[in-house]
Amino acid sequence: MLLVLIVFSGHVHAYERSKRVNSGKSDPCGAVHITIGDGGNREGLAQRYVHPSPEWSVFREASFGHGELKIVNSTHAFWTWHRNDDDEPVRSDQVWMTSLVSSGCIAEKRHELRKILMSP
């Protein structure tokens, strides 16, 4: 049983944050995916996105920037992304995240797993 709250990835030189996603679809028990490959590079920013944006895409921007993750306690974290294109960092995206344990997903996944294991 794999329960992931956040997936951070880079390489694509831009920023994008998703809703909770599992198998390419929105899922309240899935992981938030954050592409944060916008710290700087020689190639420039990735300017092309799929249009229209997928249903699960919450925020996307081709700008240089950085992110901050604050773990508040055992159930809550606060993520912010700051655009750095100007001389000063500008907070452009933010989200509170709650653990999957506090959302009831653990019990739901445990029930699903039990059904799979008990089936013929």
DSSP file (Angstrom, degrees, kcal/mol; ACC not computed):
  #  RESIDUE AA STRUCTURE BP1 BP2  ACC     N-H-->O    O-->H-N    N-H-->O    O-->H-N    TCO  KAPPA ALPHA  PHI   PSI    X-CA   Y-CA   Z-CA
    1    1 A M              0   0    0      0, 0.0     2,-0.6     0, 0.0   109,-0.0   0.000 360.0 360.0 360.0 113.1    0.0    0.0    0.0
    2    2 A L        +     0   0    0    107,-0.0     2,-0.5     2,-0.0     0, 0.0  -0.909 360.0 178.2-109.3 119.2    1.7    3.1   -1.2
    3    3 A L        +     0   0    0     -2,-0.6     2,-0.4    27,-0.0    27,-0.1  -0.963   5.1 179.8-123.2 114.4    0.4    6.5    0.0
    4    4 A V        -     0   0    0     -2,-0.5     3,-0.1    25,-0.2    -2,-0.0  -0.946  15.6-171.6-117.8 131.6    2.3    9.5   -1.3
    5    5 A L  S    S+     0   0    0     -2,-0.4    27,-2.6     1,-0.3     2,-0.4   0.894  72.9  14.3 -86.4 -45.4    1.4   13.1   -0.3
    6    6 A I  E     -a   32   0A   0     25,-0.2     2,-0.5    14,-0.1    -1,-0.3  -0.991  55.2-162.6-137.7 139.4    3.7   15.1   -2.6
    7    7 A V  E     -a   33   0A   0     25,-2.7    27,-3.1    -2,-0.4     2,-0.5  -0.988  12.5-164.6-119.5 120.1    5.9   14.3   -5.7
    8    8 A F  E     +a   34   0A   0     -2,-0.5     2,-0.3    25,-0.2    27,-0.2  -0.886  15.5 167.4-102.2 133.5    8.6   16.8   -6.6
    9    9 A S  E     -a   35   0A   0     25,-2.4    27,-3.0    -2,-0.5     2,-0.1  -0.945   9.9-179.7-139.4 163.5   10.1   16.7  -10.0
   10   10 A G        +     0   0    0     -2,-0.3     2,-2.6    25,-0.2    27,-0.3  -0.160  45.6  93.5-130.0-137.0   12.4   18.9  -12.1
   11   11 A H  S    S+     0   0    0     25,-0.2     2,-0.4    -2,-0.1    24,-0.0  -0.335  72.2  90.1  68.7 -56.7   14.0   18.8  -15.5
   12   12 A V  S    S-     0   0    0     -2,-2.6     2,-2.1     1,-0.1    25,-0.6  -0.571  83.9-131.9 -67.8 124.7   11.1   20.7  -17.2
   13   13 A H  S    S+     0   0    0     -2,-0.4    33,-2.7    31,-0.2     2,-0.3  -0.466  76.2  63.7 -85.8  72.0   12.2   24.3  -16.9
   14   14 A A  S    S-     0   0    0     -2,-2.1    23,-1.8    31,-0.2     2,-0.4  -0.927  80.8-101.1-168.5-179.1    8.9   25.7  -15.6
   15   15 A Y  E     +BC  36  61A   0     46,-2.5    46,-2.6    -2,-0.3     2,-0.3  -0.968  37.2 160.5-123.2 138.0    6.6   25.4  -12.6
   16   16 A E  E     -BC  35  60A   0     19,-1.8    19,-2.9    -2,-0.4     2,-0.4  -0.959  16.0-165.3-153.8 140.5    3.3   23.4  -12.4
   17   17 A R  E     -BC  34  59A   0     42,-2.8    41,-2.4    -2,-0.3    42,-1.7  -0.985  11.9-158.5-125.6 138.1    1.2   22.1   -9.5
   18   18 A S  E     - C   0  57A   0     15,-2.1    39,-0.2    -2,-0.4     3,-0.1  -0.613  22.2-109.1-105.8 167.3   -1.5   19.6   -9.8
   19   19 A K  E     -     0   0A   0     37,-2.7    14,-0.6    -2,-0.2     2,-0.3  -0.189  69.9 -60.8 -69.2-178.8   -4.5   18.6   -7.7
   20   20 A R  E    S-B   32   0A   0     12,-0.2     7,-2.5    10,-0.1     2,-0.4  -0.596  73.1-172.9 -67.8 129.6   -4.2   15.2   -5.9
   21   21 A V  E     -BD  31  26A   0     10,-2.5    10,-2.0    -2,-0.3     2,-0.3  -0.959  23.3-179.8-133.6 143.9   -3.8   12.8   -8.8
   22   22 A N  E >  S- D   0  25A   0      3,-2.7     3,-1.5    -2,-0.4     8,-0.1  -0.967  78.4  -8.4-141.9 127.8   -3.6    9.0   -9.1
   23   23 A S  T 3  S-     0   0    0     -2,-0.3     3,-0.1     1,-0.3    -1,-0.0   0.850 129.7 -54.3  54.7  39.0   -3.1    7.2  -12.5
   24   24 A G  T 3  S+     0   0    0      1,-0.2     2,-0.3     3,-0.0    -1,-0.3   0.544 120.0  96.4  78.6   7.6   -3.6   10.5  -14.4
   25   25 A K  E <  S-D   22   0A   0     -3,-1.5    -3,-2.7    30,-0.1    -1,-0.2  -0.943  84.8 -93.2-129.5 150.5   -6.9   11.4  -12.8
   26   26 A S  E     +D   21   0A   0     -2,-0.3    -5,-0.3    -5,-0.2    30,-0.0  -0.378  49.5 170.7 -59.3 136.3   -7.9   13.6   -9.9
   27   27 A D    >   -     0   0    0     -7,-2.5     3,-2.5     4,-0.1    -3,-0.0  -0.920  36.9-142.5-152.8 120.0   -8.2   11.5   -6.8
   28   28 A P  T 3  S+     0   0    0      0, 0.0    77,-0.1     0, 0.0    -7,-0.1   0.684 107.9  47.5 -60.6 -15.8   -8.6   12.9   -3.2
   29   29 A C  T 3  S+     0   0    0     -9,-0.1   -25,-0.2    76,-0.1    -8,-0.1   0.251  97.7  96.7-105.8  10.9   -6.3   10.1   -2.0
   30   30 A G  S <  S-     0   0    0     -3,-2.5     2,-0.3     1,-0.1    -8,-0.2  -0.166  78.9 -89.1 -88.7-173.6   -3.6   10.7   -4.7
   31   31 A A  E     - B   0  21A   0    -10,-2.0   -10,-2.5   -11,-0.1     2,-0.5  -0.721  28.0-121.6 -99.2 146.8   -0.4   12.8   -4.6
   32   32 A V  E     -aB   6  20A   0    -27,-2.6   -25,-2.7    -2,-0.3     2,-0.5  -0.774  30.1-148.3 -80.7 127.4    0.1   16.4   -5.4
   33   33 A H  E     -a    7   0A   0    -14,-0.6   -15,-2.1    -2,-0.5     2,-0.5  -0.879  14.7-173.0-103.1 129.0    2.6   16.7   -8.2
   34   34 A I  E     -aB   8  17A   0    -27,-3.1   -25,-2.4    -2,-0.5     2,-0.7  -0.971   9.9-162.7-125.2 116.3    4.9   19.7   -8.3
   35   35 A T  E     +aB   9  16A   0    -19,-2.9   -19,-1.8    -2,-0.5   -25,-0.2  -0.886  18.8 166.9 -95.0 115.8    7.2   20.3  -11.2
   36   36 A I  E     + B   0  15A   0    -27,-3.0     3,-0.2    -2,-0.7   -21,-0.2  -0.596  23.2 131.9-133.5  70.1    9.8   22.8  -10.1
   37   37 A G        +     0   0    0    -23,-1.8     3,-0.4   -25,-0.6   -22,-0.1  -0.095  43.0 103.5-107.2  32.5   12.6   22.8  -12.6
   38   38 A D        +     0   0    0    -24,-0.2    27,-1.8   -25,-0.2    -1,-0.2   0.092  37.2 107.7-107.3  21.9   12.6   26.6  -12.8
   39   39 A G  S    S-     0   0    0      1,-0.3    -1,-0.2    25,-0.2     2,-0.2   0.672  92.9 -72.3 -75.5 -15.9   15.7   27.4  -10.8
   40   40 A G        +     0   0    0     -3,-0.4     2,-0.3     4,-0.1    -1,-0.3  -0.417  55.6 171.1 134.5 150.4   17.8   28.4  -13.9
   41   41 A N        -     0   0    0     -2,-0.2     4,-0.1    -3,-0.1     3,-0.1  -0.970  42.7-108.3-171.8 172.1   19.5   26.8  -16.8
   42   42 A R  S    S+     0   0    0     -2,-0.3     3,-0.1     1,-0.2    -1,-0.1   0.737 108.8  62.0 -85.2 -25.1   21.2   27.5  -20.1
   43   43 A E  S    S-     0   0    0      1,-0.2    -1,-0.2    -3,-0.1     2,-0.1   0.699 101.9-127.6 -77.6 -19.5   18.4   26.3  -22.3
   44   44 A G        -     0   0    0      2,-0.1    -1,-0.2    -3,-0.1   -31,-0.2  -0.350  42.2 -39.2  94.3 177.2   15.8   28.8  -21.2
   45   45 A L        -     0   0    0     -2,-0.1     2,-0.9    17,-0.1   -31,-0.2  -0.430  55.7-111.1 -79.6 150.8   12.3   28.2  -19.9
   46   46 A A        +     0   0    0    -33,-2.7    -1,-0.1     1,-0.2    -2,-0.1  -0.742  39.2 176.5 -79.0 109.4    9.9   25.6  -21.2
   47   47 A Q        +     0   0    0     -2,-0.9     2,-0.5   -33,-0.1    -1,-0.2   0.660  48.2  86.4 -92.6 -18.3    7.3   27.9  -22.9
   48   48 A R        +     0   0    0      3,-0.0     2,-0.3     0, 0.0    -2,-0.0  -0.744  49.9 172.0 -96.3 127.6    5.0   25.3  -24.4
   49   49 A Y        -     0   0    0     -2,-0.5     2,-0.3    11,-0.0     4,-0.0  -0.857  42.4 -95.8-120.7 159.7    2.1   23.7  -22.4
   50   50 A V        -     0   0    0     -2,-0.3     0, 0.0     2,-0.0     0, 0.0  -0.627  55.2-116.4 -70.7 130.9   -0.7   21.4  -23.4
   51   51 A H  S    S+     0   0    0     -2,-0.3     2,-0.2     2,-0.1    -3,-0.0  -0.973  94.6  32.4-122.9 139.3   -3.8   23.6  -24.1
   52   52 A P  S    S-     0   0    0      0, 0.0     3,-0.1     0, 0.0    -1,-0.0   0.666 104.0-115.1 -68.8 162.7   -6.3   23.6  -22.7
   53   53 A S        -     0   0    0     -2,-0.2    -2,-0.1     1,-0.1     7,-0.0  -0.336  36.5 -97.2 -65.2 145.4   -4.7   22.7  -19.4
   54   54 A P    >   -     0   0    0      0, 0.0     3,-1.6     0, 0.0    -1,-0.1  -0.196  32.4-110.2 -60.0 156.1   -5.7   19.3  -18.0
   55   55 A E  T 3  S+     0   0    0      1,-0.3    -2,-0.1    -3,-0.1   -30,-0.1   0.803 117.8  54.3 -57.1 -32.4   -8.4   19.2  -15.4
   56   56 A W  T 3  S+     0   0    0    -32,-0.2   -37,-2.7   -38,-0.1     2,-0.6   0.563  82.7 102.4 -83.1  -9.3   -5.9   18.3  -12.7
   57   57 A S  E <   +C   18   0A   0     -3,-1.6   -39,-0.2   -39,-0.2     3,-0.1  -0.663  41.0 172.6 -81.6 119.4   -3.6   21.2  -13.4
   58   58 A V  E     +     0   0A   0    -41,-2.4     2,-0.3    -2,-0.6   -40,-0.2   0.869  65.2   3.4 -92.6 -44.2   -4.1   23.9  -10.7
   59   59 A F  E     +C   17   0A   0    -42,-1.7   -42,-2.8     2,-0.0    -1,-0.3  -0.995  61.9 170.4-149.0 136.8   -1.3   26.4  -11.5
   60   60 A R  E     +C   16   0A   0     -2,-0.3     2,-0.3   -44,-0.2   -44,-0.2  -0.994   3.9 161.9-148.4 142.7    1.4   26.6  -14.2
   61   61 A E  E     -C   15   0A   0    -46,-2.6   -46,-2.5    -2,-0.3     2,-1.2  -0.936  35.1-136.9-161.9 136.8    3.9   29.2  -15.3
   62   62 A A        +     0   0    0     -2,-0.3     2,-0.3   -48,-0.2   -48,-0.1  -0.717  64.5 114.6 -95.1  83.6    7.0   29.4  -17.3
   63   63 A S  S    S-     0   0    0     -2,-1.2     2,-0.2   -17,-0.0    -2,-0.1  -0.962  71.8 -99.9-143.2 157.1    9.1   31.7  -15.0
   64   64 A F        +     0   0    0     -2,-0.3    20,-3.4   -25,-0.1    21,-0.6  -0.586  63.8 126.7 -74.6 145.6   12.2   31.3  -13.0
   65   65 A G  E     -E   83   0B   0    -27,-1.8     2,-0.3    18,-0.3    18,-0.2  -0.971  44.9-122.3-174.3-173.0   11.4   30.8   -9.3
   66   66 A H  E     -E   82   0B   0     16,-1.9    16,-3.3    -2,-0.3     2,-0.3  -0.972  17.9-137.2-149.0 159.9   11.8   28.8   -6.1
   67   67 A G  E     -E   81   0B   0     -2,-0.3     2,-0.4    14,-0.2    14,-0.2  -0.825   4.8-155.4-120.5 160.0    9.6   26.9   -3.7
   68   68 A E  E     -E   80   0B   0     12,-2.6    12,-2.3    -2,-0.3     2,-0.5  -0.998   3.1-163.9-135.1 130.9    9.3   26.6    0.1
   69   69 A L  E     -E   79   0B   0     -2,-0.4     2,-0.6    10,-0.2    10,-0.2  -0.967   5.5-168.1-116.2 119.7    7.8   23.7    2.0
   70   70 A K  E     -E   78   0B   0      8,-2.8     8,-2.6    -2,-0.5     2,-0.9  -0.930  11.9-151.3-109.9 115.5    7.0   24.3    5.6
   71   71 A I  E     -E   77   0B   0     -2,-0.6     6,-0.2     6,-0.2     3,-0.1  -0.777  17.4-179.3 -83.1 110.3    6.1   21.2    7.6
   72   72 A V        -     0   0    0      4,-1.6     2,-0.2    -2,-0.9    -1,-0.2   0.916  58.2 -36.6 -81.7 -46.1    3.8   22.7   10.3
   73   73 A N  S    S-     0   0    0      3,-1.7    -1,-0.2     0, 0.0     3,-0.2  -0.835  82.0 -62.6-158.9-165.0    3.0   19.6   12.2
   74   74 A S  S    S+     0   0    0     -2,-0.2     3,-0.1     1,-0.2    -3,-0.0   0.614 131.7  30.0 -71.6 -10.3    2.3   15.9   11.7
   75   75 A T  S    S+     0   0    0      1,-0.1    24,-2.2    23,-0.1     2,-0.4   0.541 113.1  59.0-123.0 -11.2   -0.8   16.5    9.6
   76   76 A H  E     + F   0  98B   0     22,-0.2    -3,-1.7    -3,-0.2    -4,-1.6  -0.960  46.5 173.5-131.7 141.6   -0.3   19.9    7.8
   77   77 A A  E     -EF  71  97B   0     20,-2.3    20,-3.0    -2,-0.4     2,-0.5  -0.975  18.8-145.9-137.8 152.0    2.3   21.4    5.4
   78   78 A F  E     -EF  70  96B   0     -8,-2.6    -8,-2.8    -2,-0.3     2,-0.4  -0.979  13.6-166.5-124.2 120.6    2.3   24.7    3.6
   79   79 A W  E     +EF  69  95B   0     16,-2.7    16,-2.1    -2,-0.5     2,-0.4  -0.883   7.8 178.0-107.9 134.5    3.8   25.0    0.1
   80   80 A T  E     -EF  68  94B   0    -12,-2.3   -12,-2.6    -2,-0.4     2,-0.4  -0.990  13.8-157.2-132.7 146.1    4.6   28.3   -1.6
   81   81 A W  E     -EF  67  93B   0     12,-2.7    11,-2.8    -2,-0.4    12,-1.5  -0.985  10.6-158.3-121.6 134.4    6.1   29.1   -5.0
   82   82 A H  E     -EF  66  91B   0    -16,-3.3   -16,-1.9    -2,-0.4     2,-0.3  -0.949  12.8-136.0-119.0 123.0    7.8   32.4   -5.6
   83   83 A R  E     -EF  65  90B   0      7,-2.8     7,-2.5    -2,-0.5   -18,-0.3  -0.586  16.5-172.6 -72.5 134.3    8.4   33.9   -9.1
   84   84 A N        +     0   0    0    -20,-3.4   -19,-0.2    -2,-0.3    -1,-0.1   0.218  54.1 105.9-113.7  13.3   11.9   35.3   -9.3
   85   85 A D  S    S+     0   0    0    -21,-0.6    -1,-0.1     5,-0.1     2,-0.1   0.825  76.9  57.9 -65.4 -30.2   11.7   37.0  -12.7
   86   86 A D  S    S-     0   0    0      2,-0.4     4,-0.1    -3,-0.1     0, 0.0  -0.280 108.2 -95.6 -86.7-179.8   11.6   40.4  -11.1
   87   87 A D  S    S+     0   0    0     -2,-0.1    -1,-0.1     2,-0.1    -2,-0.0   0.763 111.9  48.4 -69.7 -23.4   14.3   41.7   -8.8
   88   88 A E  S    S-     0   0    0     -5,-0.0    -2,-0.4     0, 0.0     2,-0.2  -0.919  95.7-106.3-117.5 142.7   12.3   40.5   -5.7
   89   89 A P        -     0   0    0      0, 0.0     2,-0.5     0, 0.0    -5,-0.2  -0.468  33.8-157.6 -66.3 136.6   10.6   37.1   -5.2
   90   90 A V  E     -F   83   0B   0     -7,-2.5    -7,-2.8    -2,-0.2     2,-0.4  -0.972  18.0-125.6-119.9 121.1    6.9   37.3   -5.6
   91   91 A R  E     +F   82   0B   0     -2,-0.5    -9,-0.3    -9,-0.3     3,-0.1  -0.520  41.0 162.1 -66.2 119.5    4.6   34.6   -4.0
   92   92 A S  E     +     0   0B   0    -11,-2.8     2,-0.3    -2,-0.4   -10,-0.2   0.621  57.3  25.6-116.7 -20.4    2.6   33.4   -6.9
   93   93 A D  E     +F   81   0B   0    -12,-1.5   -12,-2.7   -34,-0.0    -1,-0.3  -0.997  60.3 166.3-146.3 145.2    1.2   30.0   -5.8
   94   94 A Q  E     +F   80   0B   0     -2,-0.3     2,-0.3   -14,-0.2   -14,-0.2  -0.989   4.3 175.6-156.4 152.2    0.4   28.5   -2.4
   95   95 A V  E     -F   79   0B   0    -16,-2.1   -16,-2.7    -2,-0.3     2,-0.4  -0.954  25.0-134.8-159.2 139.2   -1.5   25.6   -1.0
   96   96 A W  E     -F   78   0B   0     -2,-0.3     2,-0.4   -18,-0.2   -18,-0.2  -0.795  27.3-161.3 -87.6 137.5   -2.1   24.0    2.4
   97   97 A M  E     -F   77   0B   0    -20,-3.0   -20,-2.3    -2,-0.4     2,-0.3  -0.969   4.1-156.7-123.0 139.5   -1.8   20.2    2.3
   98   98 A T  E     -F   76   0B   0     -2,-0.4   -22,-0.2   -22,-0.2   -23,-0.1  -0.848  29.8 -99.0-112.1 151.7   -3.1   17.7    4.9
   99   99 A S     >  -     0   0    0    -24,-2.2     4,-0.8    -2,-0.3    -1,-0.1  -0.244  24.7-123.2 -65.5 154.7   -1.8   14.2    5.5
  100  100 A L  T  4>S+     0   0    0      1,-0.2     5,-1.3     2,-0.2     6,-0.9   0.767 110.9  62.2 -69.7 -24.7   -3.6   11.3    3.9
  101  101 A V  T >45S+     0   0    0      1,-0.2     3,-1.1     2,-0.2    -1,-0.2   0.939 104.6  45.7 -64.2 -47.0   -4.0    9.8    7.4
  102  102 A S  T 345S+     0   0    0      1,-0.2    -1,-0.2     2,-0.1    -2,-0.2   0.672 108.2  58.9 -72.3 -15.4   -6.1   12.8    8.5
  103  103 A S  T 3<5S-     0   0    0     -4,-0.8    -1,-0.2    -3,-0.1    -2,-0.2   0.548 112.5-113.8 -90.0  -7.0   -8.2   12.7    5.3
  104  104 A G  T <>5S+     0   0    0     -3,-1.1     4,-1.7    -4,-0.5    -3,-0.2   0.439  82.5 121.8  90.1  -0.4   -9.4    9.1    5.8
  105  105 A C  H  >< +     0   0    0     -5,-1.3     4,-3.0     1,-0.2     5,-0.3   0.823  66.0  60.8 -66.9 -31.7   -7.5    7.8    2.8
  106  106 A I  H  > S+     0   0    0     -6,-0.9     4,-2.5     2,-0.2    -1,-0.2   0.948 107.4  44.0 -61.4 -48.3   -5.5    5.2    4.8
  107  107 A A  H  > S+     0   0    0      2,-0.2     4,-2.0    -6,-0.2    -1,-0.2   0.899 114.7  50.2 -63.1 -40.5   -8.7    3.4    5.9
  108  108 A E  H  X S+     0   0    0     -4,-1.7     4,-2.0     2,-0.2    -2,-0.2   0.928 113.0  45.0 -64.3 -46.0  -10.1    3.6    2.4
  109  109 A K  H  X S+     0   0    0     -4,-3.0     4,-2.8     1,-0.2    -2,-0.2   0.876 110.3  54.9 -66.3 -37.9   -6.9    2.2    0.8
  110  110 A R  H  X S+     0   0    0     -4,-2.5     4,-2.3    -5,-0.3    -1,-0.2   0.904 108.3  49.2 -61.8 -40.9   -6.7   -0.5    3.5
  111  111 A H  H  X S+     0   0    0     -4,-2.0     4,-2.0     2,-0.2    -2,-0.2   0.913 111.7  48.9 -64.3 -43.4  -10.2   -1.6    2.7
  112  112 A E  H  X S+     0   0    0     -4,-2.0     4,-2.0     1,-0.2    -2,-0.2   0.922 111.7  49.0 -61.3 -45.2   -9.4   -1.7   -1.1
  113  113 A L  H  X S+     0   0    0     -4,-2.8     4,-2.6     1,-0.2    -2,-0.2   0.901 108.6  52.9 -62.8 -41.7   -6.2   -3.8   -0.4
  114  114 A R  H  X S+     0   0    0     -4,-2.3     4,-2.1     1,-0.2    -1,-0.2   0.910 108.2  51.6 -60.8 -41.9   -8.1   -6.2    1.8
  115  115 A K  H  X S+     0   0    0     -4,-2.0     4,-0.9     1,-0.2    -1,-0.2   0.908 111.0  47.7 -61.1 -42.4  -10.7   -6.8   -1.0
  116  116 A I  H >< S+     0   0    0     -4,-2.0     3,-0.6     1,-0.2    -2,-0.2   0.933 113.7  46.6 -65.3 -45.1   -7.8   -7.5   -3.5
  117  117 A L  H 3< S+     0   0    0     -4,-2.6    -1,-0.2     1,-0.2    -2,-0.2   0.826 114.5  47.1 -67.6 -31.5   -6.1   -9.9   -1.2
  118  118 A M  H 3< S+     0   0    0     -4,-2.1    -1,-0.2    -5,-0.2    -2,-0.2   0.567  89.0 103.3 -88.3  -9.4   -9.3  -11.8   -0.3
  119  119 A S    <<        0   0    0     -4,-0.9    -3,-0.0    -3,-0.6    -4,-0.0  -0.421 360.0 360.0 -76.0 151.5  -10.6  -12.2   -3.9
  120  120 A P              0   0    0      0, 0.0    -1,-0.1     0, 0.0    -4,-0.1   0.498 360.0 360.0 -67.4 360.0  -10.2  -15.6   -5.6
